[in-house]
C-alpha cells in the first residue's frame, strides 16, 4: 500500500534563522506533502525541477527522493551549500502551496495553456495543455525570482549579499531565493493565479498589478501560520500579541536584509522599519489606497488588510483564554506566559489562519474574469464564505469588513457595508424568461460537467483528460450560445439578455474626450472556462457548483487609441446540488462608458496610478521592478 504523504525536511523561515540561538530550534522542520510518484529531479505530476545554472555554466545532478537514504531520513539535511537540497526544498514548498489551492478550490489545478489558447473553436482539445511547471532553482545570478507565463516556468535567482552587516547574512555571502519558503510560495501562487484568471495579468486599472503581488504575499504569509511549532515559538516571544513585531509577519527576511541599503525584510504585514531602522507598526490609513499606486506598495495594502482581519479574529477568539489566564483582567503579568496557554493560543492562530487562507483562495472563483479591483475582491470574499459557511459563528466576514473599511477600501455599486449588500446579487434582475434560458444552459451542462467531476475525483494524474473534456464542454456551450440560440433562447430579447451578462451583440461607439471611438466588429463570444467544484466549508457544508466564464473583446479601430482592447464578460456560478440554476452573475460590462473612460485614462498615462506603475516597471537600478510578462517577487 502506498504512503499517503511524503515527509521532507526544510526551513520554516529563511536559512539564516538556523544560525540564531533563538530560532535555530524551530527553523528546520519536516513538511508533509502529498505522496506522488516522482522521478529524479524531482519530477512529479505538477512540477519538474531542472537545475541548470547558466551563470556558472553547469548542470547539477538531480536529487532522487526515492533513494533509500533519502526516504529513511525524511529527505536530505537542510543545507545552503547542497544543490540537491535546493531541488528538494523548492519542490516541497511548491507542492505544499498547490495542496492548499486544491483543497480550497475543490478541484485539481490545470495550468494555464501555452500560447494563450483560450478559444473553444479548436478541433484539438489537448492543444496548449501544460502538464508541468518547470522550477529552476539556480536560473539566474540576480536578486530576483519570477514566474514566466510564456515559458511556463519559475526561475529563481541567487546573488551576493551586500557588504553591510545586516540581520543573519554573511556580508558578501550568497543568498539563494530558492531557499526562502516565502519566495517559493509567492511565485507558485503567481502561476496558479494565472491558471485560474489568465486575464488578471492585463494592466487595466491600478488594482490589477497590485492584486497579483498582494495575493501572492497573502498566500505566503498565511501559509506560514500553518506551521504549529513556528507559531508557538513566536507567540511565546510576543506573549500572545501577534500585532507586535514577530517573524511571522515578515516576508523574505534574509532576502531583504541582503540588499544594499535595506533595513530588514522585503515586506512586512504588521509593520516595517522606518528611515532610521526603527520598526513601527502599520496603522490603517484610508488615504493610502487613494495615493499609493506602485504595484508592490499597493499590494502591501491588501496584505495588511487581510492580516488586519486575521488579528481581529485572533484577538476576538482568544479573549476568553486571556480572561481565564488573568483571573478576568485580560492583562498578562510580566514575564513568560505559561506553555499551556502558548499551545492553546497557537492552535487557535493556526486554525484561523488556515481557514482565512482557504477563504482568500475560494474567493477567486467569485471574481469577475478580468479588471479586478480590491472592492470586487471584498465582495468575492464575503460571497464565497456565505456559500460555504452560512452561519459564520466565528465572525470571519465581519472581521474582513472591518479591516477593509479601516484601510479605506470600498466596492462600487453598494449602498452599505453590510454582509447582505456586499454579497453578489443572486441572478441579478433577470426576467422569468431570461432565468428560464439560463436554467436551460445549466441543464445542458449537467451531464457534461458530471463527467468532468467524475474524472476529477480519481486519484490518478488525469489532469490532461480533465483539460480535454473541459474544452469539449466549452466548445459545445459556445455552439449552444451562438448557433442554436434562435431555437433555444430569446431571439426577440437576446440583446437585453446579453447586456445583463456584461456582453453585447452589437458594435459600440464610445465618447472619449473629443473623439468618437468606433468598434467596427461585433465582438466574438469566448467561453473561457467550465469547471466543476466540490468543496466542504468550515461548517461541514458541501458546495457543488459549476463555474463558467464568458467574455468578449472590443478592439479599437480608430484614433489615438487604435489597437487598444476593451473587454467585458462575466463569471456564472451554477448550483449543482439543487436545480442547476444560475446563482450568481458576476460581470464587467463591455458597454460601460464609465469603465471604458477610466481604463483608457489609466492605460494612456492620464492618471498618477499609471505613472507610478511605469516608474516601478522601468526605473533603472530599482529593486522594485514589475513586468507583466515576468511576474516578479519584488
N, C-alpha and C positions, 0 to 999 in steps of 0.2 A: 504494500500500500504506500502511495506517495505521501510525502510530508505535505502539510497544508501551508507551512511557512518556511522561509529560508532565513536564517539568522546571520547577520553580517555586522561586524564591528565598525565603528566610525566615530566622528566627532559630533557632539551635540551643539557646540558653538564653533568657533574657528580654531585652527590648530594651535595658535598662540596661547589659548587658555589652558593647554596642557602643561605649560611651563610656569604656571602660577600656583602657589600653595593653596590659595582659597578656592580654585576652580578645577585643579587637576583631577580631583576625585570624581567629578561629575561630567567632565568633558569627553571622556571616552566611554561610550555606551554600546550596547548591542541592539541593532534595529531588527525588527521582524518585518519582512516583506513577503508578499505573495510568492508561493513556490511556483516556478515555471522551469521548463527545460531550457537550459542555457548552454550555448557553445562558448568556446574561448573568446574572450573579448572584454567583457561579457557581451553576448548577443542573445537577446530574448525575443519575446513576441512583439514588444513595443519599441525597444531601444537597441541600438547597435553601437557599441563603443569602439572607436577606431583611434588608435593612439599614434598618429603621425605628428611629428614635431618639425614643421618646415624651417623654423628659425634656426634649429640646431642640425638640420639635415639628417634626421634619424627617425627610426620607427622602433617603438618599444614593444617587446614581446607581450602578447595579451595574457591576462590572468585567466586561469581555469578555476572557476568557482566550484567545480565538481571534483577537484583533486582531493584525495583523502586527507591530506594535511590541512587543506583549507576548510573542508567540511568539519573536520574534527575540532577545530578551534574557532568555529563561527567566523570564518573569514580571516584575512590577513590582519596583522597588527596595524593599528593606525600609525602612519608614518608620512612625514612630509617629504622624505627622500626616496620613496619607493614608488615608481610609476605604476606598478601593478596595483598597489593600494589605491592610487588615484583613480584608476579604472574601476575598481570595486566600489569606491565611495560615490563616484558620480552616478553609477548605475543604481546604487542603493537609494539615494535621495530622489532620483528621478522616478523610481518605482514607487516610493513612498508617497510622493506628490500625486502621481497618477492614481493611486489607490483612493486617495481622498476624493478626487474628482469622480471616479466611477461610483464610489459608494454614495456620494451626494447626488449625482445626476440620475442614478438608477439605470445606467446603460453603459456600454463599452465606448471608449474613446476611439473615434475614427479620425485619423489625421487629415488635415486639410489637403485636398488633392493637388497634384502638380499642375503647373501651367494655368492655374485659375480656372480649371474645368468645372463649371458650376451649372451649365445649362443641361436640360434634360432631353435635348434633341439628338444627342449622340447615340449611335447604334451599339457601340461597345460599352456595356455597363461597367466594365472594370477599368475604363480609361482613366488615367490620372491617379489611380489608387496608390497610396503611400503605406507600405507595410510597417516601416520602422523609421523613427527619427534617429539620425546619427549624432552621437556625442563625441566631441573631440576634446579630450582633457588638456592637450598642450598645443592648441591650434595656432596661437599667435603669441608673440612676445610683446605684450601690451597690457596696460592696466584696464582690461575690459573683458566682457563676455557678452555674447549676443546670440539671439535666435535669428536664423536666416530663413525667411519664408520660402524663398526660391529654391535653396539647396536642401530644404527640409533637414536642417542640421543646427545643432547648438555648439558654438565654438567658444572655448574657454581660454583665456589668456593667462600669462604669468609675467612677472616684472620684478625689477629690483626695488626694494623699499627705499624711501628717501633716507638721507644721511642723518636726519633728525632722530633723537631718541623719543619715541612716542609709543605708548601702550606696550604690548608684548613683543613688538617687532625687533629684529636684529637689524641695526642700521646698514642698509645696502644689501640685506639678505633677500632671498627670493620669496615672493608671495604667489601662491597658486590659487586662482579663483575657483578651480575645480575642487578645492578642499573646503570651501565655505558652503554649508548646507543652505544658507540664505540665498546665495547667488544661484546655486543649482535649482532650488525650488522656484526662484524668481524667473529664470529663463525657461524652465519646463512649463511654467504657467503661461508664459507668452505663447508657447507652441500649442498648448491645449486651448487657450482662448482663441487663437487663430483658427483652430479646427471647429469651434462652436460658432463663432461670429467672425467670418473671414473679412467682413467689411468694417470691422472695428479698427482696422489699420488705415482707413481713409480719413484724412485730416479735415473734417468738415466743421468742427467747432472746437473751442479751446478745451472742452472736457474730454474729447476723444483720445488724443495722445496721453493726456493725464490719466485717463481711466486705465489704459493698458498698463502703465507704470504703477499706478496706485494699487490696482487689483493684484498685480504680481507680488507687490510688497505685503499686501494683506494676507495672501496665502502663506508666504514665507514666515510672516510674524505669528499667525495663529497656529501654524503647523508646529512651531517651536513649543507652544504650550501643551502639546500632546505628549511631551516627554516628562513623566512624573518626577524622576529624580532631579532633573534640572529645575523644575518649578518648585519643588520642595526646598532646594538649596537657596533659590532666590527669595522665596517667601520668608525663610528663616533670616536671610540677610536684611530684608526690608521690614521685618517684623509684621508681615502681612499686608503692608501698604504698597500695592502694585502701582500706584500712581507716583511713587517716588522712583529715583534712579535705580534701575536694575539692568542687567544684561538681557533680560527677556524683551525689553522694548527697544534694543539697539540692533540694527541690521548691518551685516558685513563689517563688523568692528575692526578686524585685522586689516581688511582691505582699505577702509577709510583711514586708519591710523598710518598706513604705509605711504599715503600720498603726501607729496611735498606741500607743506603749509596746512595740512589737515589738523583738526583738533579733536578727532575721535571717530566714531562710527560713521559709515557712509550716510545713513539716515536713521533718525530716531522717532519712534511713535509717541513717546512720552515727553521728551524734551531734547535739547541739543546744547552744545557748548556755544557760548557767545564769542565775541571777538577777542575776549581776554582769556578764553579757555575755561570759563566757569559754566558748569552745567545748569541750565534753567528749564523748568517745566514749561511745556506748551500751555498757553492759556487760550481757550477758544476765542477767536476774533472773527466776527461775521464779515468784517471788511476784507479779510484775506481772500475770500472767494471772489470778491469783486475786483481785486487789484493784482493778485498773483497769477501769472499766466505761463511761466516757464513750466514745461510739462512735468518734470520731476517734482518741482516745488508745489505745483498744483495737485499732483497725485498724492503728495505727502499730506495734503489737507484731507483727502478721502481716507487715507490710512489713519490719521489722527482721529478722524470722526468715528470710524469703526472701533478703534481702540478705546475711545471715549465711551462708546456704548458698552463695550466689554467691561470696563472699570465700573460703570454704573450697575451693571448686572452683578458683578463680583461683590461690590460693597453692599448691595441690597440683599443678596443671597446669604452672605456670611455675617450679617449684622447680629443674628441670633447667637452664632458661635462666640462672637466677641462679647456679647452681653453675659453669656454663661461663664466665659473665661475671666470676666472682670467684675463678677458679682453685681451686674446690672449697670455699671457705669459706662461701659463701652470704651473705656480708656485703659490701655495696657500699661502695666507698671514698667519702669525702665529695666533694661536687660533682655536677655534672650527669651523668646516665647517657648512654651512647652512643646516638645516634639510631637505629642499627640495633636495639638492644635495646628502645628505646621502641616501634618499629614492631612487633616480634615480640610484646611484651607486650600492646600494644593490640589486635593482631589476635586474640590468644587471648581477651582480655577480651570483645571484640565477639562472637566466636563463642559463647563460653559464655553470655553474657547473652541472645543471641537464642534459643539453644536452650532456656535456662531459661524465657524468656518463653513459648515455644511449649508447654513442659510445663505451665506455670501455666494457660494458656488451654485446652489439651486436657483438663486435669483437670476442667473444668466439666462435661464430658459424663459424668463418673463420679461426680457428686454426687447425693445424693437430691434430689427435686424441691422440697423445702421444708425449713424448720427446720435449715438448715446450721449446723454447728459447725466450728471450726478443726481439730478432730480428724478430722472427716469429710473435710475438705479435704486433710489429710495423706494419708489413705488413698486419696483420689482421685488425688493427685499420683503416688503410688507405683504404683497400678494402671495409670493411663494410660501411664506411662513404661515399665512392663513390657510392655504390649501393643505399643507402638510400637518399643521398642528393648530386646529381651530381654537382651542381653549387658551393657550399661551399663559399658563399659570405662573410661569417664571418671569414674564414681563419683557421678553426679547423685543417685541415690537415697540413697546413704549420706550425702552432704552434707546433703540435706533432713532425713533422720532425725536427724543430729547437731544441726542447727540447731533443729529443733522441740523436741528433748529439752533443749537448753541453755536455751530460753525457757520450759520447763515446760508445753508444750502436748502433751497426750496424748489419743488417741482412746479412746472407750469400747469395751468388749467385745473387747479384745485381750489376750493373755497376755504377749506380748513385743513389743519394738520391732524385731524382725527384718523383713526385706522380706517373707518368707513370711506372717507374721502380719498385717502391715499391708495387704497386698493383699486386696481384696474377695474373698470366697469365690466360687468358681465354682459357680453354680446353687444354692447353699445345700444344705439337707438334703431335696431333693426325692425322692419315691419314683419308681420306674420309670414308674408310671402318670402321675404328675404331669409328669415330664420329657417323656413322650410327648405330653401335652396341650400343653406349651409348644412342642414341635417342630411340632405341628400348626399352632399360631399362626404360627410362623416360616415354615412353608411357605406358609401363607395370605398372608403379607405379601410373599413373594418377588417375584412378578411385579409387584405394585403399586409396591414401592419401587424396583425396577429402572426402571420408567417415570420415577419422580421423579429417580433418579440420572442417567438419560439426558438429562433436561431440564437438570439442574444443570450438566452438563459443557459445555453450549453456551456460546459466548462472548457471545451476545446477552443483553440485560437481560430475562430471563424469570422474574423472581422472583415475579410475580403468578401465573403458571401453576404454579410450584412450590408456592406457598401453597395454591392451589385443589386441586391434586392431593393435597397432604398432608392437607387437610381431608377430602377424599373417602375417603382411606385410613383416617383417624381414625374417620370415621363407620362405615365398613364393619367395622373392627375392633371398634368399640363394639357394633355389631349382632351380630357373631360372639360376643362375650363374653356378651351379655345374652339375645338372642333364640334363638340356636342352640346354646347350651352344653349343653342337655339331650341333644341328639343327638351332639354332637361331643366333649364334655368329660367331666366327672366328676360326674354327678348325685348319686352317693352320697357323694362326698368333696369336694364343692365348697367347703364352709366351711373345711376344713383346708387346701385348696389356696390359697384367698384369703388365709388367715392368713399363709402363707409369702410372700405378696406385700405384706404390710403392710395388707391390706384385710379387709373383712368383708361378710357378707350378713345380718347381724343388727343389732338395736339393742344398746345397751350402757349399763349403769349404772356410773357412776364414783363412788367414795368420795372426797369432798373435804372434809377436816375432819369436821364432824359432819353434813354434808349428803350425801344420795344424789342425785347429778346424773343426771338422766334424759335420754335421747335417744329421742324417740318415733318417729322415722322411720329406716328403713334408708337409709344414705347412698347416693346415686347414684354409679355408676362414671363417671369422667370420663377420657377418653383425650385427653391434652393435646397430645402431640407424637408424630409418627412422622417421623424424619429419617434419610436415608441419609448415611453418612460415608465419604469416601475421603481418606486422608492417608498420607504417607510419613514413617516415623520416621528418626531420625538415622543408623541403620544401614542405611537403604535398604529397610526392611521396609514393604510396602504393607498398610495397615489398612483393611479393608472391613467396616463394621458398620451396623446399624440401631439407632437409639435410640428407645425407646418409653417414655413416661411415663404412668402411670395413677394417679389419685388419687381420694380420697373426702373428704367433709367432714361431720362431725357438727356440728349446730347445737344449742346447749344450750337446753333448753325451760323450765327452772325455776330458782328460787333466785337468789342474788346474781349468778350467772354467766349469767343468761338473756341470750341474744343472742350469746354468745361462740361462736367457731368453733374446732374442733379437727380438724386434717387428718392424713391418713395416705396412704401410697401408695408407689410405687416407680419407679425407673428400670430398665428392662430393656435390656440390651445384647445384641444378637443378632449372631452372626458370619455375614457374607455370603460369605466366601471358602471356607468348608468345607461344613458340612452344614446351615447355617441353624439351628444350635442356639442356645439361650439361654446366654450365657457368664456374665453377672452379673445378680443381682437385688439392687439397692441400695435398701433400703426403710427407711421410718419407720412403725412400726406404729400404726394408728388405734385399736387396742385396748389400747395400753400405758398401764397405770395410772401407772407411774412418770413417763413423759413427760408425761402429762396433768397430774399434780400440779405438776411443775416448770414447765410452761408457764403454768398458771393462777396459780401463786405469782408468777411473774415479771410477768405481764401485769396482775396486781392489786396491784402495788406492795409485795409482801411480801418482796422481795429488794433488796439495795443496788444491784444492777445496774440495775433498772428505775428506781430513784430517780435514778441518775446519768444515765440516758437522758432522763428528763423534765427534769432540770435543764439538760441541754445543748440540749434542744429549745425550752424556753420562757423561759430566762433572759433578761431584758431587758438590752439593751446588750452582750450577749456576742457575740463574733465567732465563737464555736464553736456554730453553730446547725445542727441537722439536722431535716429534715421528710421523712417518707417519701412525702408527696405530691409534694415537690420534693426531688430528690436533690442535695444541695449540695456545693460544693467544700470548705467549711470549717465 
